[in-house]
């Protein structure tokens, strides 16, 4: 966990941004999106999202000795985004930042998927576009394989209580 503590989410995202070909967003890196006014209790929202997901189909529950969900990804050695980064601690550093700014909580983890409940999502298009830049750096497949239009992706983030990521 000490390795995660040494990472700065802004710098991690900037590094991924700079590795991108620049087709979806103008350069340079725009920086982190601002934190919205907290809209809901993050723990209660995560519990509600987890219950909703569990109602749809059977899920396995994993217990991980970690202080926060972002850290659990590194603690278990999750390699879901292996084609994007081999350093899960970088993923954890970004998710920690989202925990703090957006009340995000890890609620589902798959082979190459990650689902976060989001208690305080962006509520304006401009704010969602700033968040979409972070998402694109974090998981380019969300935009590039989800339609390829960043503004359409940003529209989906407005008020979204769940953020989904997948890496091919």
C-alpha positions in Angstrom: 0.0 0.0 0.0 3.0 2.3 0.5 3.5 2.2 -3.2 0.0 3.6 -3.8 0.7 6.4 -1.2 3.6 7.6 -3.3 1.6 8.0 -6.4 -0.3 11.1 -7.5 -3.5 10.4 -9.4 -3.1 13.5 -11.6 0.4 12.4 -12.6 -0.7 8.9 -13.3 -3.5 10.1 -15.5 -1.3 12.6 -17.2 1.2 9.8 -18.1 -1.6 7.7 -19.7 -3.0 10.8 -21.4 0.4 11.5 -22.9 0.6 7.9 -24.2 -2.6 8.3 -26.1 -2.6 9.4 -29.7 -4.6 12.5 -29.0 -7.6 11.8 -31.3 -10.3 12.1 -28.6 -9.2 15.2 -26.7 -7.1 18.2 -27.4 -3.7 18.5 -25.8 -2.3 19.2 -23.2 -3.6 17.2 -20.2 -6.5 19.2 -18.7 -5.9 18.1 -15.1 -8.3 16.5 -12.6 -11.9 17.4 -12.7 -13.1 19.3 -9.7 -14.9 17.6 -6.8 -18.7 18.2 -6.9 -20.7 19.1 -3.8 -21.4 15.8 -2.1 -24.8 14.6 -3.1 -25.3 11.3 -1.2 -23.7 9.3 1.5 -21.0 7.2 -0.3 -21.3 4.1 1.9 -25.1 4.0 1.7 -25.0 4.6 -2.1 -22.5 1.8 -2.5 -24.6 -0.6 -0.5 -27.7 0.3 -2.6 -25.8 -0.2 -5.8 -24.3 -3.5 -4.6 -27.8 -4.7 -3.6 -29.2 -3.7 -7.0 -26.4 -5.6 -8.8 -26.9 -8.7 -6.6 -30.6 -8.8 -7.4 -29.8 -9.2 -11.1 -27.6 -12.3 -10.8 -25.5 -14.3 -8.4 -22.2 -12.7 -7.4 -19.3 -14.0 -5.4 -18.3 -11.9 -2.4 -14.6 -11.3 -1.8 -13.2 -10.1 1.5 -9.9 -8.4 1.3 -7.9 -7.0 4.2 -7.6 -3.4 3.0 -8.6 -0.1 4.4 -10.4 1.0 1.2 -11.8 -0.6 -1.9 -9.2 1.1 -4.1 -6.4 -0.6 -2.2 -8.1 -4.0 -2.4 -7.4 -4.0 -6.1 -3.7 -3.9 -5.5 -3.8 -6.1 -2.4 -5.3 -9.0 -4.4 -3.0 -8.5 -7.3 -5.9 -7.8 -9.7 -4.6 -7.6 -13.3 -7.8 -6.6 -15.1 -6.2 -3.6 -17.0 -3.1 -5.6 -17.9 -3.2 -4.4 -21.5 -3.3 -0.8 -20.3 -0.9 -1.0 -17.3 0.9 -3.7 -15.5 0.9 -1.6 -12.3 -2.4 -2.1 -10.5 -1.1 0.4 -7.9 -1.7 3.1 -10.5 -5.3 2.0 -10.9 -5.7 2.1 -7.1 -4.2 5.6 -6.9 -6.8 6.9 -9.4 -9.7 5.1 -7.8 -8.6 6.5 -4.4 -8.8 10.0 -5.9 -12.3 9.2 -7.2 -13.3 7.9 -3.8 -12.3 11.2 -2.3 -13.7 13.5 -5.0 -16.8 11.7 -6.1 -17.7 9.3 -3.3 -16.8 6.4 -5.6 -16.7 2.9 -4.1 -15.5 -0.4 -5.7 -18.7 -2.6 -5.9 -17.8 -5.1 -8.5 -14.6 -6.5 -10.0 -14.3 -9.0 -12.8 -11.6 -10.5 -15.0 -11.1 -7.2 -16.8 -13.9 -5.1 -15.5 -14.4 -2.7 -12.7 -17.7 -1.2 -11.4 -17.7 1.8 -9.1 -20.7 3.3 -7.3 -20.6 7.1 -7.5 -22.4 9.0 -4.8 -21.6 12.4 -6.2 -21.4 12.2 -10.0 -21.0 15.2 -12.3 -24.3 17.0 -12.8 -23.4 19.3 -15.7 -22.1 18.4 -19.2 -19.0 20.5 -18.8 -18.1 18.8 -15.5 -18.9 15.4 -17.0 -16.6 16.2 -20.0 -13.7 16.9 -17.5 -14.5 13.6 -15.8 -14.6 11.9 -19.2 -11.1 13.0 -19.9 -10.0 11.2 -16.7 -12.0 8.1 -17.7 -10.4 8.2 -21.2 -6.9 8.3 -19.7 -7.8 5.6 -17.2 -9.6 3.2 -19.6 -9.5 4.3 -23.2 -11.7 1.4 -24.2 -14.7 3.1 -22.6 -14.6 5.8 -25.2 -12.7 4.2 -28.1 -14.8 1.0 -28.2 -18.0 2.5 -26.8 -18.8 4.7 -29.8 -15.7 6.8 -30.0 -17.4 10.1 -29.4 -16.2 11.8 -26.2 -19.2 14.1 -25.9 -21.6 11.2 -26.1 -19.6 9.4 -23.4 -19.7 12.6 -21.2 -23.4 12.8 -21.6 -23.7 9.3 -20.1 -21.8 10.4 -17.0 -24.1 13.2 -16.1 -25.9 12.0 -12.9 -24.6 8.5 -13.4 -24.6 6.6 -10.1 -22.3 3.8 -11.5 -19.1 4.0 -13.5 -18.1 1.0 -15.5 -14.7 0.2 -17.0 -13.5 -2.7 -19.1 -10.2 -3.4 -20.7 -9.7 -5.7 -23.7 
